[in-house]
Amino acid sequence: MDELIARLVANVGVDKIVAEKAVGIILDFLRKEGPPDKVQALIDRLPGAETLMQQAAAAGGGMFGMGGIMGAGTRMMAAGLSMGQVQGVTKEVIAYTREKAGEDAIGEIVGAIPGLSQFI
């Protein structure tokens, strides 16, 4: 995860702690909304992912507790990201996971979550 976090800091311009929170939120979102077997296979290829997801889950959804894409975006903004940074972080995370798990695996996950493709 260090490589991904460093990319987010360099390419999106977010702080390391905020980047870690955002990655945890995105992966937690994928786990909740995506095909369980495919998402778990992805998570298994990303050392450190479970820890970031557990931290994101422990932080909760805030007072609104909204789920889905909007909930993930709201959680990332509450963690300190602007709307533009939310999109930048999301695109970088998806690009990174494509490199690690392959286009087909990520395509299946993204395709299974309604509305996600318009954000990446």
N, C-alpha and C positions, 0 to 999 in steps of 0.2 A: 504494500500500500504506500510505502514511502515514495516510490517512483510516481504514482498517481498524484499524491498530495503535492509533491514538488512541481509537477506539471500544472496543477491548479494554481499554485502560488505564482508561478512564472507566467502562465498563459492567460489567466483570468484576473490575476492581481488580488487574490484574496489571502487573508492571513491563514497560517498553518492550522490553527485551532478551528477556525471557521470552515476551512476546507475539509478537515476530518469529520466535523459534524455533518456537513453537506453530503459527503460520500456515504456516511452511515444512514442518513435519511433516505438517500436515493436507493441504496441497496435494500433497506427496510421496506421501502415502497414496492420495489420489484418483487420482494419475497411475498408481500401481502397481495399484490395485484396480478402477478404473472403466473405462468404455469409452474407449479411447485418443483417438479423434477428438473426442469430446464434451468430455473433460477438457482436451485441448489447446486447443480453441476457448475454453473458459473461461479458461485460463491466459493466452491471448493477449489477453483483455479486461482483465487485471489487471496493469498496469505494475508491475514490481518483483517479480512472483511468481517468475520464474525464479531470481532471485538468492537469495531466501529458500529456495526448494526446493533449490538447489545447496548452500547452507549446511547445511540439514537433512540432506541425503544425505551430505555430507562428515562430519557428526558421527556418522553411523552409528546402529545400533540398540542400542548398548550391549552388554554381555556376553551378554545373552540372545538378541539377534538375532531376536526374535519378529516375525512379520509380521501383516498384517491389522489389524482394529480394535484388538485387544488390544495389538498391538505399537505402534501409534500412540499409544494411551493411556499405555502404559508409557514411551514416549519422552517424552511431554509431562510426565509426572510426574517423570521423571528430570531434565527441564529446569527443574523447580521449581514445577509446578502441583499443586494438590490435586485430588482426584477431582471435587469440585464445580466447580473452575475449569476442568478439562478439558471438562466438559460445557458450561459457560458459554461458553468460548472456541469450542467446536465449533458451538454454536447461533448465536453472533454471526457466525462465518465463513460459515456456510451462509446466514444472513439477508443478509449483505453481498453474497455472490455471487448470490443471487436478485435483488437490486436491480441488479446490474451485468449479469447474463447472462439474466435472466428465469426465471420459475417453470418453464416447460417444460424448459429446458436443465438446470436443477439437479435437477428431478424425475427426469429420465432418468438422470442420474448417480447420484443417491441410490438410485433404484429398482434400479439394476444392481449395487449392492454389498450383498450379503446382510448383514442385521443393522444396517446404518447408520441406517435410519429410526428405530429405537428410541432412538438417541442424540441425535437432533435433534428 
